[in-house]
Amino acid sequence: MKFLCIAASVALSAVSVLSAKAADPIRFGLCYDLTKVYSFVTPQVAQAAKDYADLVNSKGGLDGHPIEMVVQDHGNEPQRGIECYEKLKREGVMVFDTLSTPVSRAVLPRIMKDSNILLQSLVGRGDAVDGDVFKWVFPIGPTYWGQAANDIEYIKQKSGGTLKGVKIAFLYVDYPFGQEPIGIIKTLAAKEGFDLQLFPYPLPGNDQASAWTQMRRFAPDWIISWSLSNMHVIASREMKRNGIALDKYIAVNWMNEVDINNIGAAAAKGMKRGTNVAGGSNHPLMQEIIKQLYDKGKGNGDRKNLDDVYYNTGLAIWSIAIEGARLALKKDGWPLTSEKIKNGLESINGYDANGMIAPVTVSAKDHGGGGKTRIEMWDGSKWVPQTDWIAAYTDEVWNVVKIQSADYAKSDAAK
C-alpha cells in the first residue's frame, strides 16, 4: 500500500509539472543594467529570480502555470529601459523591475498610464511607497529614507538613548542615489539634536581624499555611507590613512561579500551595513534551492554567487512578486490581469520568505511593506546581526513621503 501511495504521489507530481509546462506562463520582465553601472549586482539578482522560478515550477508552478523570467539589458540608459518595457509589454508581461533609479524614473509614467506593475525595490522614487498616489508602483522593501532613519535609530541605541551632541558624518557619492537620504537625515538632526555634517565625493568614486581629510577634522562618532561596490573599499583605505576606526562605518545595503574580500576579511572587522535580507546560504529557502537545483546541476549561474547577499536580495524581490501573483490567483483566479496582481500584492501580510527577509506587509496605502531593516556587523568571518528588524521614525519618513508624492500628483495632474 505504501508503494502505491508513493507511486500515486509521484504520478500526481509529474502531472502537476507537466501541467505547469503546458499551461500559459506567468511572465515577469527584468529590464536590467547588465553591462554598466549596476552590473555589480544585476547578475546575482537575475540568477536568483530564475532559480526561484525554477523551484516554483518544479512544484507545478502557480496553479499549474509556469513562471518565466525574461531578462534584457538596458545598460542603465533610460531610453533603452523604455524600449525594454514596451517590447516586453507587447509580449504580455505585466510586472516589471529595472533595478536602476534613472531607468525606473523614466519608465514610471508609462507604467502608471498603462496600469502595469513596477516593483522598484531599493531604487527609484522613495515617495512611491504612497499607494494613494503611485497606484501601480511597489517599492517593496526599505526606501533609502527608511534605511537612513533606521541607521539613526541604531546610533541612538548605541548612544544610550540620546543623540544630543553626537557627531554623525554622512558620506555620499554626489549624484541622485547618494543625495537621496539627505532630506530625512537633516530632519532627524533637527529633531534629535545631533551634529550632522555632509561629505560628498564625485563620481566615479575613486577620489575620496578631500572628503576624508575634512572628515578627520570633524572627528565623527559615526559615519553613514551611501556608496556602492568598490567605493567602500576606497573608503576603508581612506579611513586607515586618516586614522579613523572602521567600526564607525555603517554602509547602505549595497555592500557585499566581494567588497569585504577586497578590503580584506580581517581588516574589515567591525564594519557595518543596513540590510533587509539575511546573508549567507544557511536559510531553508537557500538550502532548498541548493538541493533541488545546484546539487542536480540545474542552477542558473555560478554557485559561488549563493554566498553573495545580492543573490539573497534577488530572492527577496522576486519571491515577494511571485507571492503577490499566487495570492492574486487564489483570490481572483485565472486569467491574471495587472489589476488582480496589484490586489494580490496589496494583500501580502507578514511575508518573510521563511525567515530570510524582514517581514513584509503591503496595503493599498503602503506599497513599501513596512520598511524594516537591521544593522549587521562583519566580525572577521561573517555578518552578525546587531539589531532586530526595525522601522524607526516612520512618522517623519511618511511626512517626507506625503510632501513629495503630493508634488508628483500635482505636477502629473497639470500635464
C-alpha positions in Angstrom: 0.0 0.0 0.0 2.8 2.3 0.9 4.4 1.7 -2.5 1.1 2.5 -4.2 0.7 5.8 -2.3 4.2 6.9 -3.2 3.6 5.9 -6.8 0.4 7.8 -6.9 2.1 10.8 -5.3 4.9 10.7 -7.9 2.4 10.4 -10.6 0.4 13.4 -9.4 3.6 15.4 -9.0 4.6 14.5 -12.6 1.1 15.5 -13.8 1.4 18.8 -11.9 4.8 19.6 -13.5 3.5 18.6 -17.0 0.5 20.8 -16.4 2.9 23.7 -15.4 4.7 23.3 -18.7 1.5 23.0 -20.7 -0.4 26.0 -19.2 0.1 29.6 -20.2 3.1 31.0 -18.4 3.2 33.9 -16.0 5.9 36.2 -17.3 7.9 38.8 -15.4 10.1 41.4 -17.0 13.6 42.1 -15.7 14.9 45.1 -17.6 18.3 45.3 -16.0 21.6 47.1 -16.5 23.8 44.0 -17.2 26.7 45.9 -18.7 27.4 49.2 -17.0 26.8 50.9 -13.6 24.7 48.2 -11.9 26.5 45.2 -13.3 28.0 44.6 -9.8 24.6 43.4 -8.6 22.3 42.5 -11.5 23.8 39.1 -12.5 23.2 37.8 -8.9 19.7 39.2 -8.8 18.7 37.8 -12.2 20.2 34.4 -11.2 18.2 34.3 -8.0 15.0 35.3 -9.9 15.5 32.4 -12.4 16.4 29.9 -9.7 13.3 30.8 -7.6 11.1 30.5 -10.7 12.6 27.1 -11.5 12.0 26.0 -7.9 8.3 27.0 -8.1 8.0 25.4 -11.5 9.4 22.1 -10.1 6.5 22.0 -7.8 3.9 22.6 -10.5 4.1 26.4 -10.9 1.3 28.6 -9.7 -2.0 26.8 -10.1 -0.3 24.9 -13.0 1.1 28.0 -14.7 4.9 28.1 -15.0 6.8 31.2 -14.0 9.0 32.7 -16.7 11.7 35.3 -16.1 12.5 37.4 -19.1 15.9 39.3 -18.7 17.0 42.1 -21.0 19.9 44.6 -20.8 19.2 48.4 -20.7 22.8 49.5 -19.9 21.4 51.9 -17.3 20.1 54.1 -20.2 16.6 55.4 -19.7 15.6 55.2 -23.4 16.7 51.6 -23.6 14.8 50.9 -20.4 11.7 52.3 -22.0 12.3 50.2 -25.1 12.7 47.1 -23.0 9.4 47.9 -21.2 7.5 48.5 -24.4 8.8 45.3 -26.0 8.0 43.1 -23.1 4.6 44.8 -22.6 3.7 43.7 -26.2 4.8 40.2 -25.3 2.3 40.0 -22.4 4.4 41.0 -19.4 2.6 42.9 -16.7 5.2 43.0 -13.9 8.5 44.8 -14.4 11.7 45.7 -12.5 14.5 47.9 -13.7 16.9 47.9 -10.7 18.1 51.4 -11.7 17.0 54.7 -10.4 17.2 56.7 -13.6 15.5 54.0 -15.7 12.9 53.5 -13.1 12.1 57.2 -13.1 11.9 57.1 -16.9 9.6 54.1 -17.1 7.3 55.0 -14.2 5.0 57.5 -16.1 4.3 54.8 -18.8 3.7 52.2 -16.1 1.2 54.5 -14.4 -0.6 55.3 -17.7 -0.7 51.6 -18.8 -1.8 50.3 -15.4 1.0 47.7 -15.2 3.2 46.9 -12.2 6.6 48.4 -11.4 8.4 46.7 -8.5 11.2 49.3 -7.9 12.6 47.7 -4.7 15.7 49.5 -3.4 15.9 52.0 -6.2 13.8 54.9 -7.7 11.5 57.3 -6.1 11.2 57.0 -2.3 7.7 58.6 -2.3 6.4 55.8 -4.5 5.6 53.8 -1.3 2.5 56.1 -1.2 -0.1 53.8 -2.8 -2.7 56.5 -2.8 -0.6 58.3 -5.5 1.5 55.6 -7.1 -1.1 53.0 -7.5 0.9 50.8 -9.8 4.4 51.1 -8.2 5.6 48.8 -5.5 9.0 49.8 -3.9 8.6 46.8 -1.5 11.5 46.8 1.0 13.1 49.8 2.6 13.4 53.1 0.9 16.7 55.0 1.2 14.8 57.3 3.6 13.7 54.5 5.8 17.1 52.9 5.7 18.8 56.1 6.8 16.2 56.6 9.6 16.9 53.1 10.9 20.6 53.8 10.9 20.0 56.8 13.1 17.8 54.7 15.4 20.7 52.2 15.8 23.2 55.0 16.6 20.7 56.4 19.1 20.5 53.0 20.8 24.3 52.8 20.9 24.5 56.3 22.4 22.4 55.5 25.4 19.1 56.7 24.1 20.0 60.3 23.2 21.7 61.8 20.2 22.4 65.2 21.6 26.0 66.1 21.0 26.7 63.0 18.9 28.7 63.8 15.7 27.4 62.0 12.7 29.0 62.2 9.3 27.1 61.5 6.1 29.5 60.3 3.3 27.9 60.0 -0.1 28.7 59.8 -3.8 27.5 63.1 -5.2 24.7 62.0 -7.6 20.9 61.2 -7.1 21.5 57.9 -5.4 23.9 59.3 -2.8 21.8 62.5 -2.3 18.5 60.7 -1.7 18.6 60.4 2.2 19.9 63.9 2.9 16.5 65.4 3.5 15.4 62.9 6.1 18.8 62.9 7.9 18.6 66.7 8.2 15.0 66.4 9.5 16.2 63.9 12.1 19.2 66.0 13.1 16.8 68.9 13.8 14.6 66.6 15.8 17.2 64.7 17.8 19.9 67.4 18.2 22.9 65.5 16.7 25.7 67.3 14.9 25.4 66.4 11.2 28.0 67.2 8.5 27.8 66.1 4.9 30.9 64.8 3.0 30.2 64.4 -0.8 32.7 62.9 -3.2 32.4 62.9 -7.0 31.7 60.0 -9.4 33.1 57.5 -10.2 34.0 57.4 -6.5 37.8 56.7 -6.8 38.8 60.1 -5.4 37.5 60.4 -1.8 40.7 62.0 -0.4 39.2 65.5 0.1 36.1 64.2 1.8 38.1 62.1 4.2 40.6 64.8 5.1 37.7 67.1 6.1 36.1 64.1 7.9 39.3 63.7 10.0 38.9 67.3 11.2 35.3 66.7 12.1 36.2 63.6 14.1 32.8 61.9 13.8 31.4 59.4 16.3 29.6 57.6 13.4 29.8 57.6 9.7 26.7 56.7 7.5 27.9 55.9 4.0 25.8 56.0 0.8 28.3 54.3 -1.5 28.4 51.4 -4.0 30.7 48.5 -4.6 34.4 49.5 -4.8 33.6 52.9 -3.2 33.5 51.0 0.1 37.0 49.6 -0.5 38.4 53.1 -1.2 36.6 54.4 1.9 38.3 51.8 4.0 41.7 52.8 2.7 41.0 56.4 3.4 39.8 55.6 6.9 43.1 53.8 7.6 45.1 56.7 6.1 43.3 59.2 8.3 43.3 57.1 11.5 39.6 56.6 11.7 38.3 53.4 13.2 36.4 51.2 10.7 33.8 50.2 13.3 32.3 53.7 13.0 31.2 52.9 9.4 27.6 52.0 8.5 27.0 51.3 4.8 23.8 51.4 2.8 22.6 47.9 1.8 24.9 47.9 -1.4 27.9 46.4 0.3 28.5 42.7 -0.3 31.0 39.9 0.3 33.1 40.9 -2.7 33.7 44.3 -1.1 34.7 42.6 2.1 37.1 40.3 0.3 38.6 43.3 -1.5 39.0 45.2 1.8 40.3 42.0 3.5 38.2 39.9 5.8 40.3 40.6 8.8 40.8 44.2 8.1 37.1 44.8 7.6 36.2 43.6 11.1 33.8 46.0 12.7 32.3 47.5 9.5 28.5 47.6 9.4 25.7 47.7 6.9 22.0 48.1 6.9 20.1 45.3 5.2 16.6 43.9 4.7 17.7 40.4 3.9 19.8 37.9 5.9 23.1 37.0 4.2 24.6 33.6 3.7 23.2 30.3 2.4 22.1 28.6 5.6 18.4 29.6 5.3 15.7 27.0 4.5 14.9 28.6 1.2 18.5 28.7 0.1 19.1 25.2 1.2 16.1 24.0 -0.9 17.4 25.8 -3.9 20.8 24.2 -3.5 19.3 20.7 -3.0 16.8 21.0 -5.9 18.8 22.9 -8.4 22.6 23.2 -7.8 23.2 19.7 -6.5 21.5 18.5 -9.7 23.4 20.8 -12.0 20.3 22.9 -12.8 21.4 26.2 -11.3 21.1 29.4 -13.4 24.6 30.8 -12.7 27.8 30.4 -10.7 27.3 28.6 -7.5 29.7 31.0 -5.7 27.0 33.7 -6.0 24.9 31.8 -3.5 27.2 33.3 -0.8 26.7 36.9 -2.1 24.0 38.9 -0.3 22.9 40.3 -3.6 21.7 36.9 -4.6 19.5 36.9 -1.4 18.3 40.4 -2.4 17.2 39.0 -5.7 15.3 36.2 -3.9 13.7 38.8 -1.7 12.5 40.9 -4.6 11.1 38.0 -6.7 9.8 35.8 -4.1 7.6 38.7 -3.0 6.5 39.3 -6.5 5.6 35.7 -7.0 3.8 35.6 -3.7 1.7 38.5 -5.0 0.8 36.6 -8.1 0.0 33.5 -6.0 -2.4 35.5 -3.8 -3.9 37.0 -7.0 -4.7 33.6 -8.4 -6.0 32.4 -5.1 -8.3 35.3 -4.7 -9.5 36.1 -8.3 -8.3 33.1 -10.4 -7.1 32.8 -14.0 -6.5 34.7 -16.3 -4.3 37.0 -14.4 -4.5 40.8 -15.0 -2.4 43.6 -13.7 -5.4 44.7 -11.6 -5.5 41.2 -10.0 -1.8 41.1 -9.4 -2.0 44.6 -7.8 -4.7 43.4 -5.5 -2.6 40.3 -4.7 0.5 42.4 -3.8 -1.7 44.6 -1.6 -2.8 41.6 0.4 0.7 40.4 1.4 0.7 40.1 5.1 3.8 39.3 7.2 5.6 37.5 4.4 9.3 36.8 5.3 10.4 34.1 2.7 10.7 31.6 5.5 12.8 33.9 7.7 15.2 35.2 5.0 13.8 38.7 4.8 12.3 41.3 7.1 8.6 40.7 7.4 6.6 42.5 4.7 3.0 43.7 4.9 1.7 45.6 1.9 -1.5 47.5 1.7 -3.3 49.8 -0.8 -1.9 52.8 1.1 1.6 51.4 1.9 3.4 49.9 -1.1 6.7 49.7 0.8 5.8 46.8 3.0 6.8 48.5 6.3 10.4 49.5 5.5 12.1 47.2 8.1 15.9 46.7 8.1 18.5 45.7 10.6 22.2 46.5 11.2 24.8 43.8 10.7 28.5 43.8 11.7 31.3 42.0 9.9 33.1 40.0 12.7 36.1 39.0 10.5 34.4 35.9 9.0 30.7 36.6 8.8 27.9 39.1 9.2 26.4 39.2 12.7 23.0 41.0 13.3 23.3 43.9 15.8 19.5 44.7 15.9 16.1 43.1 15.3 14.2 44.1 12.2 13.3 47.7 12.9 11.4 50.6 11.2 12.1 53.8 13.0 10.9 57.4 12.7 8.0 56.2 10.5 6.0 59.4 11.1 9.0 61.6 9.9 9.6 59.4 6.9 6.0 59.4 5.9 5.8 63.2 6.3 8.5 63.4 3.6 6.8 60.8 1.5 3.5 62.7 1.6 5.1 66.0 0.7 6.9 64.7 -2.3 4.1 62.4 -3.5 1.7 65.4 -3.4 4.1 67.3 -5.5 4.2 64.5 -8.0 0.4 64.2 -8.0 0.1 68.0 -8.6 2.6 68.0 -11.5 1.0 64.9 -13.0 -2.4 66.5 -12.9 -1.1 69.6 -14.6 0.0 67.6 -17.7 
